[in-house]
Amino acid sequence: MNVLPEHTARFLRATAPDHTPVQAEMADLAEEWGFPIIGPESGAVLRLLARSTDAERVFEFGSGFGYSATWFLRGGAESVICTEFDEEEAEQGVAFAAEYGYDDAVTFEVGDAMETIERYDGPFDVVLIDHQKSRYADAFEAVRPKLRPGSVVVADNIASGPIDFDALVRHVADGDPLPSSDEDAQTHGIGSYVDHVTDAPTVETAILPVGSGIAVSTLRG
């Protein structure tokens, strides 16, 4: 589901950065596998955030084969911790990194990202949340003690993907209750996350309608 008018979506696609060779190969593989990636429109934001925070360390909750990590690296990030539950996808990410020469900048951790984050100390400059939607808010709280003032957290699939966007709009705009987690765990998870980061008094959040919709949050001092 595209929540933007087609001419606006075309404009964003046309003004997004071109893929690098490895990103083009990843995009082809994603299409072959039917695997969702954030795409260059959202990737451009990740690149910009890495650049603007002068990012040294990035942590990703859900990485697939590392497409989003390449955007952080294009923004100057020094290291990216990638987490992926699917071993085949993680192995493909390791292979891409070795083939294209950035294997010293990425670390692939296979397993539950919520367990992996417990093994890493902060601070992280940028964090991407893009795993199970029902666990977005939990991921934010798990990484929050490992952030610094000014750190940025990005959450993907805020406006489209495996969610009922109409139900989400009714919730945030009209105050309707979210579907229960038993009825629709994905929409409930995204809606709960949006509530969480927009209500938190020390967090500033903007929702950007690029790609599948991303929430960009920063911690105040």
JOBEL-V456452 format. One record per helix or strand of 2 or more residues. SS is the DSSP state (hx for helix, st for strand). FROM is the first residue (numbers start at 1). TO is the last residue. Records with the same first field share a line. If there is no record, write none. Layout:
SS: FROM-TO + FROM-TO
//
This chain:
hx: 6-15 + 21-33 + 39-52 + 67-74 + 87-100 + 113-119 + 133-144 + 165-174 + 185-199
st: 57-61 + 79-84 + 106-110 + 124-129 + 147-155 + 203-208 + 214-219
//
